[in-house]
Amino acid sequence: MGILYDLVKEAKGNSEYETKVIRTFEPKIKKSLYLTRVENRDDLEQELKIKLIRYVRDYSLEKVPGLFDLNEQ
């Protein structure tokens, strides 16, 4: 599958992989923060990383629909 899928799968029980997920998204986070005020960037960066980890922990890999499931909808 994809690299992100594998990272999320491994991050389920391993904080080392959670760090790798954060590093994967860090360029996008930094780029998005340039659209905000300078004084808010550090707090927003921290909040985005917390949200990202929550999504990784809560994401269910078993509930991802397959091609045939999507075709039926």
Biotite code that builds the C-alpha atoms (Angstrom):
import biotite.structure as struc

atoms = struc.array([
    struc.Atom([0.000, 0.000, 0.000], chain_id="A", res_id=1, res_name="MET", atom_name="CA", element="C"),
    struc.Atom([1.133, 3.536, 0.618], chain_id="A", res_id=2, res_name="GLY", atom_name="CA", element="C"),
    struc.Atom([3.750, 4.907, 2.937], chain_id="A", res_id=3, res_name="ILE", atom_name="CA", element="C"),
    struc.Atom([1.222, 6.900, 4.974], chain_id="A", res_id=4, res_name="LEU", atom_name="CA", element="C"),
    struc.Atom([-1.002, 3.835, 5.386], chain_id="A", res_id=5, res_name="TYR", atom_name="CA", element="C"),
    struc.Atom([1.945, 1.852, 6.705], chain_id="A", res_id=6, res_name="ASP", atom_name="CA", element="C"),
    struc.Atom([2.958, 4.638, 9.088], chain_id="A", res_id=7, res_name="LEU", atom_name="CA", element="C"),
    struc.Atom([-0.566, 4.947, 10.478], chain_id="A", res_id=8, res_name="VAL", atom_name="CA", element="C"),
    struc.Atom([-0.774, 1.181, 10.862], chain_id="A", res_id=9, res_name="LYS", atom_name="CA", element="C"),
    struc.Atom([2.503, 1.053, 12.780], chain_id="A", res_id=10, res_name="GLU", atom_name="CA", element="C"),
    struc.Atom([1.685, 4.166, 14.843], chain_id="A", res_id=11, res_name="ALA", atom_name="CA", element="C"),
    struc.Atom([-1.291, 2.459, 16.467], chain_id="A", res_id=12, res_name="LYS", atom_name="CA", element="C"),
    struc.Atom([0.849, 1.108, 19.280], chain_id="A", res_id=13, res_name="GLY", atom_name="CA", element="C"),
    struc.Atom([4.162, 2.848, 18.812], chain_id="A", res_id=14, res_name="ASN", atom_name="CA", element="C"),
    struc.Atom([4.963, 6.478, 19.633], chain_id="A", res_id=15, res_name="SER", atom_name="CA", element="C"),
    struc.Atom([8.093, 6.323, 17.464], chain_id="A", res_id=16, res_name="GLU", atom_name="CA", element="C"),
    struc.Atom([5.886, 5.943, 14.400], chain_id="A", res_id=17, res_name="TYR", atom_name="CA", element="C"),
    struc.Atom([3.629, 8.746, 15.632], chain_id="A", res_id=18, res_name="GLU", atom_name="CA", element="C"),
    struc.Atom([6.717, 10.954, 15.481], chain_id="A", res_id=19, res_name="THR", atom_name="CA", element="C"),
    struc.Atom([7.357, 9.776, 11.919], chain_id="A", res_id=20, res_name="LYS", atom_name="CA", element="C"),
    struc.Atom([3.778, 10.704, 10.961], chain_id="A", res_id=21, res_name="VAL", atom_name="CA", element="C"),
    struc.Atom([4.312, 14.180, 12.407], chain_id="A", res_id=22, res_name="ILE", atom_name="CA", element="C"),
    struc.Atom([7.577, 14.551, 10.486], chain_id="A", res_id=23, res_name="ARG", atom_name="CA", element="C"),
    struc.Atom([5.784, 13.503, 7.307], chain_id="A", res_id=24, res_name="THR", atom_name="CA", element="C"),
    struc.Atom([3.231, 16.291, 7.717], chain_id="A", res_id=25, res_name="PHE", atom_name="CA", element="C"),
    struc.Atom([5.609, 18.896, 9.149], chain_id="A", res_id=26, res_name="GLU", atom_name="CA", element="C"),
    struc.Atom([6.327, 20.677, 5.818], chain_id="A", res_id=27, res_name="PRO", atom_name="CA", element="C"),
    struc.Atom([2.592, 21.075, 5.188], chain_id="A", res_id=28, res_name="LYS", atom_name="CA", element="C"),
    struc.Atom([2.006, 22.289, 8.753], chain_id="A", res_id=29, res_name="ILE", atom_name="CA", element="C"),
    struc.Atom([4.826, 24.840, 8.471], chain_id="A", res_id=30, res_name="LYS", atom_name="CA", element="C"),
    struc.Atom([3.575, 26.052, 5.106], chain_id="A", res_id=31, res_name="LYS", atom_name="CA", element="C"),
    struc.Atom([0.026, 26.444, 6.414], chain_id="A", res_id=32, res_name="SER", atom_name="CA", element="C"),
    struc.Atom([1.242, 28.377, 9.439], chain_id="A", res_id=33, res_name="LEU", atom_name="CA", element="C"),
    struc.Atom([2.609, 31.137, 7.209], chain_id="A", res_id=34, res_name="TYR", atom_name="CA", element="C"),
    struc.Atom([-1.016, 32.137, 6.643], chain_id="A", res_id=35, res_name="LEU", atom_name="CA", element="C"),
    struc.Atom([-1.422, 32.940, 10.355], chain_id="A", res_id=36, res_name="THR", atom_name="CA", element="C"),
    struc.Atom([-0.112, 35.642, 12.648], chain_id="A", res_id=37, res_name="ARG", atom_name="CA", element="C"),
    struc.Atom([3.452, 35.195, 13.837], chain_id="A", res_id=38, res_name="VAL", atom_name="CA", element="C"),
    struc.Atom([2.494, 35.338, 17.513], chain_id="A", res_id=39, res_name="GLU", atom_name="CA", element="C"),
    struc.Atom([0.029, 32.450, 17.079], chain_id="A", res_id=40, res_name="ASN", atom_name="CA", element="C"),
    struc.Atom([2.191, 30.083, 15.064], chain_id="A", res_id=41, res_name="ARG", atom_name="CA", element="C"),
    struc.Atom([3.825, 28.135, 17.888], chain_id="A", res_id=42, res_name="ASP", atom_name="CA", element="C"),
    struc.Atom([0.514, 27.438, 19.619], chain_id="A", res_id=43, res_name="ASP", atom_name="CA", element="C"),
    struc.Atom([-1.207, 26.530, 16.359], chain_id="A", res_id=44, res_name="LEU", atom_name="CA", element="C"),
    struc.Atom([1.636, 24.215, 15.367], chain_id="A", res_id=45, res_name="GLU", atom_name="CA", element="C"),
    struc.Atom([1.345, 22.380, 18.663], chain_id="A", res_id=46, res_name="GLN", atom_name="CA", element="C"),
    struc.Atom([-2.444, 22.101, 18.345], chain_id="A", res_id=47, res_name="GLU", atom_name="CA", element="C"),
    struc.Atom([-2.191, 20.774, 14.788], chain_id="A", res_id=48, res_name="LEU", atom_name="CA", element="C"),
    struc.Atom([0.282, 18.110, 15.859], chain_id="A", res_id=49, res_name="LYS", atom_name="CA", element="C"),
    struc.Atom([-1.967, 17.067, 18.749], chain_id="A", res_id=50, res_name="ILE", atom_name="CA", element="C"),
    struc.Atom([-4.939, 16.807, 16.368], chain_id="A", res_id=51, res_name="LYS", atom_name="CA", element="C"),
    struc.Atom([-2.881, 14.792, 13.912], chain_id="A", res_id=52, res_name="LEU", atom_name="CA", element="C"),
    struc.Atom([-1.901, 12.279, 16.587], chain_id="A", res_id=53, res_name="ILE", atom_name="CA", element="C"),
    struc.Atom([-5.518, 12.022, 17.760], chain_id="A", res_id=54, res_name="ARG", atom_name="CA", element="C"),
    struc.Atom([-6.656, 11.284, 14.211], chain_id="A", res_id=55, res_name="TYR", atom_name="CA", element="C"),
    struc.Atom([-3.962, 8.647, 13.798], chain_id="A", res_id=56, res_name="VAL", atom_name="CA", element="C"),
    struc.Atom([-4.915, 6.968, 17.079], chain_id="A", res_id=57, res_name="ARG", atom_name="CA", element="C"),
    struc.Atom([-8.660, 7.081, 16.346], chain_id="A", res_id=58, res_name="ASP", atom_name="CA", element="C"),
    struc.Atom([-8.482, 6.092, 12.669], chain_id="A", res_id=59, res_name="TYR", atom_name="CA", element="C"),
    struc.Atom([-9.809, 2.614, 12.020], chain_id="A", res_id=60, res_name="SER", atom_name="CA", element="C"),
    struc.Atom([-7.908, 0.829, 9.268], chain_id="A", res_id=61, res_name="LEU", atom_name="CA", element="C"),
    struc.Atom([-10.477, -1.959, 9.205], chain_id="A", res_id=62, res_name="GLU", atom_name="CA", element="C"),
    struc.Atom([-13.337, 0.367, 8.264], chain_id="A", res_id=63, res_name="LYS", atom_name="CA", element="C"),
    struc.Atom([-11.701, 1.730, 5.118], chain_id="A", res_id=64, res_name="VAL", atom_name="CA", element="C"),
    struc.Atom([-14.025, 0.873, 2.210], chain_id="A", res_id=65, res_name="PRO", atom_name="CA", element="C"),
    struc.Atom([-12.643, -1.147, -0.657], chain_id="A", res_id=66, res_name="GLY", atom_name="CA", element="C"),
    struc.Atom([-13.114, -0.492, -4.359], chain_id="A", res_id=67, res_name="LEU", atom_name="CA", element="C"),
    struc.Atom([-16.208, -2.694, -4.608], chain_id="A", res_id=68, res_name="PHE", atom_name="CA", element="C"),
    struc.Atom([-17.745, -1.058, -1.521], chain_id="A", res_id=69, res_name="ASP", atom_name="CA", element="C"),
    struc.Atom([-17.355, 2.368, -3.089], chain_id="A", res_id=70, res_name="LEU", atom_name="CA", element="C"),
    struc.Atom([-18.736, 1.122, -6.406], chain_id="A", res_id=71, res_name="ASN", atom_name="CA", element="C"),
    struc.Atom([-21.932, -0.059, -4.688], chain_id="A", res_id=72, res_name="GLU", atom_name="CA", element="C"),
    struc.Atom([-22.629, 3.378, -3.218], chain_id="A", res_id=73, res_name="GLN", atom_name="CA", element="C"),
])
